[in-house]
Amino acid sequence: MLDYILPFVALILVVVFIHEYGHYYFAKKYGVGVTDFSVGFGKEIFGWNDKSGTRWKICWIPLGGYVKFFGDRNVFSQADQEKLIKKYNEEDRKKLFVLKPLYQRVLIVFGGPLANFLLALVIFFSIYTFVGKDFTPAVINEVQKDSPAMAGGLKQNDIILEIDGNKVESIMDVSKYITMSSDDIIDFKVRRSYDELILKIKPIIVLGEDNLGNKINKRIVGIKLGAYNNEINHVKLGPVKAIYHAAHEVYYVSVSSLKYIGSMILGKADTSQLGGPIRIAKISGQVAEFGVLAFISMMAYISISLGLVNLFPIPMLDGGHLLFYAFEKILGRPLSQKTQEGFFRIGMFLLLTLMFFTTFNDLKDIGLLR
């Protein structure tokens, strides 16, 4: 059990700290008072106060965190603004988040997800610079009999160039692009002798195992891959190429995740793969056994996921606050307190529904539910 818990806690501490520090950085930049910086919820394990009066603390429930601003209140209306001006003296009013210009509040809220994307960017950049990136062309060594690949026209010795318009730069890309695709038909661009062909392959879904031994529904096309001329091409990149490929990876994972979530909402993608803290803890422990590099790579992907999820336009998430600010910009004033409270109730319902669904999947994943 500790093999799962310790890597999970380490991963969450880093990813959540970076997210909350994004909020904190922009808050301090614009003079907003910060009373609490918490990693985790519930009772405090330990903490300390800095010179500006912020309480930095670690709490018992490692499933998130928060930055609490001076005079913080979730719901804010025009009438409240007048009360706040009367309640605080001129010096304290300068530290109030709700009295800051709209663009500053937007940046403070957006700072959390932005920090998550930057963390992933730094991780990928560091890996490509100091460890290297694989550029081994993917060659089809075998096409399985009666498989979707055979039906679609793929042949032995075809070199895979693109999948669904995504350039295939290594053997690992093939599995990634097939897995992340949510379309019924996958487009393969291959080089055969001196010709380039585009073939349409309809994958099948089978119950199998991932690289960690977890049961998953896999999209199968029926090919076995090998290295071109049996040569592995692993290259350490210079700063410019490393930042380019790191940014591309963050972009691809973000866009593909959004497409996959959209497909799940429309009923076209497998919702059983949607997991919560229990599954993340399980996979964290499994990945940690493969070494620091694999664990740090997973941290980058989890950081991107956290940034994306927080940008969903659901009240109580950062995206929900940004939605309110969009209305404020359009209307020229904040939404009424009653309207915001209504949205918050809807947001709470949606989040609780999502938590229930992911927990149900997690319990099925570890065998407690059938």
N, C-alpha and C positions, 0 to 999 in steps of 0.2 A: 504493500500500500504506500509506504514512504517513497518507493521508486517512482510513483505517479505524483504524489502530493508535492514533494520538494521541487521537481522541475516545473510543475504547474505554478506554484507560488512564485518561484523566481521569474518565470515568464510574465505572469500577471503584474508583479511588482514593477518590472521595468516598463512594460507597455502602458500600464495605467499611469505611472509616474510621468512618463514622457507626455502623455495626453494632457494630464492636469497641468504640467509645467507650461504647455502651450498656452493654456488659459492664463496662467499666472504671469507669464512673460509679458503678454500684451496688456494685462491689467496693470502691472507695475509701470509699463512704458507710458500709459496714459493716466497715471496717478490715481488709479482706483485702489482703495484700501482693501487688503486681504487679511481676514481674521483667522482663517483655517485653510490648511493644505493637507488633505487627508488621502492616504492610500489605503483603501479598505473602508468598510462600514462597521457600525456597531461600537463596542467598547474599545477604548484606546489601549494598545499594548504598551507603547512608549512614545514619547514625543519631546519637543523642545520649542522654546519661543526664540525667534530671531530679534534683531535690534528694532525692526519696524513693528513688532508686536504680532507677527503671524505665528500661529501655532502649527508646526509641522508634526504630523503624527502618523503612526501605523496602527491600523485597527484590525480587529479579529476576523472580519469577514472579507476575504481577498477577492471580491467580485466586482470591483470598481473603485471609484474614488470621487472626490469633489474638491473644488475650491470655493470657499465661502467668502463673499465680498462684504465689505463694511456696509451695514444697513441693508443687507440682502433681503429681497422679497421676490418670490416667484411670479406673482401676479401684480401688474402695475397698470394704473389708469391715469388719466389726466388729473383727476381729482386728487389722487395720491401724491402727485408731484407737488401740488400746492401745500399739502400737509407736510411733506418732507422738507420743503424750503423753510417752513415755520419751525419744524422740530429740531433742525440742526443749525449750528452756527455757520458762518461763511467758510471757515477753515475746513470743517467736517463735510460741508456740501461738496467741496472739491474732490472728496474721496468716494462719493457715492456713484456706484455703477449706473444706476437708473437715470442719473442726471447728465451722463456723458452724451456727446453727440452720437447720432445714429451710426455713423461709419466706425466710430471707436468701439461701440458695443458689438457691432458685427464682427470686427476683427478679433475682439476678445473671445467671443463665442466660437468663431471659426478657428481660432488658434489651437484648440485641442486636436481636432481632426488633422489640421495642417501638420502638427508636430508628429502625428502617427505616420503620415505619408513621408515626412522627412526622415524619420527613424528607419523606415524600410529602405529609403533611397541610400542612406549612409551604410546600411548593412550590405546591400547588394553591391554598392560601389567598393566597399572594403574587400568583399569576397573576390570580385572580379580583378581588383588591383593586386592583392597579396596572395590569393590562392589560385585565381585564374577562372576562365570560362571555357566550357567545352564547345568546340566548333567542328566536331566530327560529323561529316555528312551521313545521313541515315539511308542505308541501302537495304532493300527487301531481300532477305536471304531465303525466305520460304513463304509461299502463299498456301494456306491450308485449304484442303479439298472441300468443296461445297460451302465455302465461307462467303461472307459479304464481299470480301476483297476479290475473290475469284469471280463472283457474279458481276462485280463492277468493272473488271478488266485489269486489275493490278497484276503485275507479273514479277517473277524473280529477277533480281538485278536492277529493278527500277530504283532510281534515286529520288527520294521524296524532297521536293523543293518547297511546297507550300501546303498548308491545310486550312481551308476556309479563309484564304487570303492572308494567313499569317505565315511569315517566312520561317521555314524549318532550318535552324542553324545547328542543331545537334540531335542525336538520337533521343535524348530526354524530351525534346520539344514535341515529338510525335505523340507520346503518351499523354502529355499535358494538354495538347490541343484537342485530342480525341475526347478526353475526359471532360474538358470544359465546354465542349460543344453541346448545345441543347437542341440543335436542328435534327430533323428526321434524316436528312441527307447531308453527308460531309463531302466537300469538294477537295480532292487530292490533285495537286499539280506535281507531276513527276517528269523526270528526264529519262527517256528510253533511247539508248544509242545517241543519236544526234537530234532527236525530236523531243519537244516538250508537249505533254498531254495533260488535259484536265479531265479527271474521271470522277464520277459521282458514286459514292459508296453509302449504302444504307446499313448502318451498324445494327447489331442485335444487342439486347440487354440480357446479361446472364448474372446469376449470383456467383460471386467469386471473392477473392481476397485481395487487399491492397498489399503494398510492399512490407507493411507492418503486421500482416496476418489478420487484419480486421475484415469482417464480412461486409461486403459492399455490392451494390448492383453496378456491374461494369459494362461499359459500351465496348463491344468487341467487333473488330473488322476482320480478324483472322490472318495476321501477318507476323512474321518473326524478322527482327531487324539485326543488322550487323554494321560494323564500321566499314567505310569505303576503303578498299584496298587493305583492310585489316589494320589500319593505322589510326590511333587515337590522336586527335588534335586538340590539346588542352593548352590554352594561351593565357598568360598574365597580361592584362590590358593596361595601356597608359591612361592617365587621368581623363582625357577627353572621351576616349572610347568607353571607358568604364562608366562615366557619368551618363553617357548616351544609353548604354545597354541597361544600366540601373533604372533610369527614368522610363525606358520602354517596358521593363518588367513591371514596375509599379503601375504604369498606365494599363498594360494588358490585363493584369490581375484585377484591377479596379473595374474596367469595362466588362470583362468576362463575368465577374461576380455579379454585377448589376444585371447583365443579360440572363444569367442563370436564375437569379431571384425573380426576375420578370417572368421567366418561363415557368417557375414553380407557381407563381400567382395565377398564371393562365392554365395551369394543370399539365404543362408539357414536359416538366422536369421532375426528377425523383426527389420528393420531399423527405424521404427517409435518411438522406445524407445530411440534413440540417441538424446540427448538434449544438449542445450547450456546454456549460462548465465541466460536466462529468466526462464528456467525450474529449474535450480539450485537455483535461487532466490526463486521461488515458493515453492520448496520442503524444502529449508532452513527454510522459515517461518513456514511451516506446522510442520516440525520436532521440531522446537524450542518450539512449544506449548506443546510438550510432556515432556519438561524438559531439563535440562542441559546434563544429561547422553546421551539421544538420540541425542542431537545436537553434542556433542563431538564425539560420535560414527560415525555420518555422516561425521564429519570433517576428521576422519581417512580414510574413504572410498574415499572422494574427494581428499585427499592428495595422496593416492595410484594412483588414476586416473591421477592426474597431473604429478606424477613421470613417469608413463607409457607413457602417451601421449608425454612427452618431450623426451623420448628415441626413438620415431619413427624416422627412418632414412630419415627424411625430412629436407632439408636445411632450415635454419632459426630456427629450433628447436635444442635442445642439441644433439639429436641423429644424426642430419645432420652433425654437427661439428665433432662428433665422427666418422662418416663415412668418412669424409675428412681426419681425422687423420689416419684411417685405410689405406686409399690409400697412404698417405704420408709414412707410415711404409713400405708398400709393394714396392712403387716406389723409396723410398729413398729420396724423395723431395716432397714439396707440389704440389698440382694440379695447373695448370696455372690460372692466374687471369681470363682469358676469360672462361675457363671451369667452375670455381667456380661461376662466375656471371650467367652462363647458368643454373646451378643447382639451384641457388637462385631464378631465375625467375620461374622455375618449382615448387619450394617449395612454393613460394608466391601464385601461381595458385592453388595448392592443398589445402593450408590453407584457401584461400578465398572460394573455393568450399565447404570445410567442414563447414566453418562459415555460408555460405548461406543455406546449407542443415539443420544444427542444428537450425538455426533461423527460417526456414520454419516450422520445427517440433514444435518449441516452440510456434510459433504463432497459429498453429493448436491446440496445447495443451490448450491454454488459450482462444480459441474460436474466434480468429480474422480471421482465415482462415478456410474454409470448404473443 
